[in-house]
Amino acid sequence: MINIYTQKNINKRFLSLCSLCLVITCLGLLPGCQPKKRSADKTPNYSRPLPAGKLALRKITNPLEIPDFTAGCFDLSNLSTAIGHSLNYLQKRSSRQYYPYGNITHEKVVASLTTFDVLLKQNLSPSELNKQIREVFDIYTSVGYNDKGSVLFTGYYTPIFAGTKTPTAQFRYPLFKKPDNLIKNEHGKILGLQNRDGTFYQCPERRAISSTGLLNGLEIIWLSDPFEVYIAHVQGSAKIRLPDGELITVGYTANNGHPYRSITTDMIRDGVIDKAHLSLSSLIKYFKTNPKRVDSYVNRNPRFVFFDIQNSAPHGSINAPVTPLRTIATDKNIYPRAALAFHSVALPVPYGSTYRKQIQKSFVLDQDTGGAIRAPGRCDIYIGQGDLAGDRAGKTFEEGRLYYLFLK
């Protein structure tokens, strides 16, 4: 398996529905935003890398530091479904290459998910379920960006755009499939474009791809707005409504191997967007009014994404369907794939025609990643699909806590 922050840079991003991180840091567009007022000399570095030899998770040994899970036990909708997606992934032989994670084995992750799912089916009261969790599971906390557990949460989503399978006067901005000679290794890393002699050379940056016609003939869908194309690139997937009403999914398959760079920093610096009112809707409005400036900004992001048409729901980077408010995207180089987690963070909740931030404590599954989701201090929550999900994703930007659960 919309966060304009996250571009998925591994096998599937679904949504890879996947990691955009995607305005919206959650949309992958807002790397420079700050969730709280802070003094200039204490600006948090959420992308601070994990020190060499360290793990992103630390086992909690003091019972007083273990969170109360009761609030997360009231609404368990779609949780068993999301667990099933993780278990399906873990049945694949390829999933074993990412374990052990510290002293956490592949078998323990499977057993942890299976046991938790059994508990869900016992219809325990929230307080009883909380008690069982604390008795049966060890709890690990993310070290966060500051080694004190602080994690920046953003949101991403799957946009829905109108499109066609053939170009027209209105629909003339394409999404492309992956060139046959663009090669990835078994871990999803882009090796480059392959010559006939087996050697590789680097795929061009976005600007060169857009200006040279390098991908002519690889178009799979056509949209009516160039910034919608860019949103799909950042989110890693999109739903496309064809003229006959059919709704198809286009999902991430690969990228050109260049790093993701947010365009909003430049837009704020140039004074075309007000940082205080930055949102996905404000970006869309700006480029609708100034269509000739789309290329000048989006081409500053060298990353370019390739898609294919999928006959299923958006998928995350572990090639499992993403579940709204249950799937999270993290840095898969340092967090355990498909594992059960729990977050505590203030998220925007619909309230009439506006939103209010409320502390949300929920069980989630680590099933995705994104181009801007790097280091232990970042986590992206999949909000859902469509404009309302995109609006909510764009307002998700808050520090919180992230925990993982493994059987004792």
Secondary structure, 3 states (H helix, E strand, C coil): CCCCCCCCCCCCCCCCCCCCCCCCCCCCCCCCCCCCCCCHHHCCCCCCCCCCCCCCEEECCCHHHCCCCHHHHCCCCCHHHHHHHHHHHHCCHHHHHHCCECCECHHHHHHHHHHHHHHHCCCCCHHHHHHHHHHHEEEEEECCCCCCCCEEEEEEEECEEEEECCCCCCCCEEEECCCCCEEECCCCCEEEEECCCCCEECCCCHHHHHHHCCCCCCEEEEECCHHHHHHHHHHCEEEEECCCCCEEEEEEEEECCCCCCCCHHHHHHCCCCCHHHCCHHHHHHHHHHCHHHHHHHHCCCCCCEEEEEECCCCECCCCCECCCCCEEECCCCCCCCCCEEEEEEEEEEEECCEEEEEEEEEEEEEEECCCCCCCCCEEEEEEEECHHHHHHHHCCEEEEEEEEEEEC
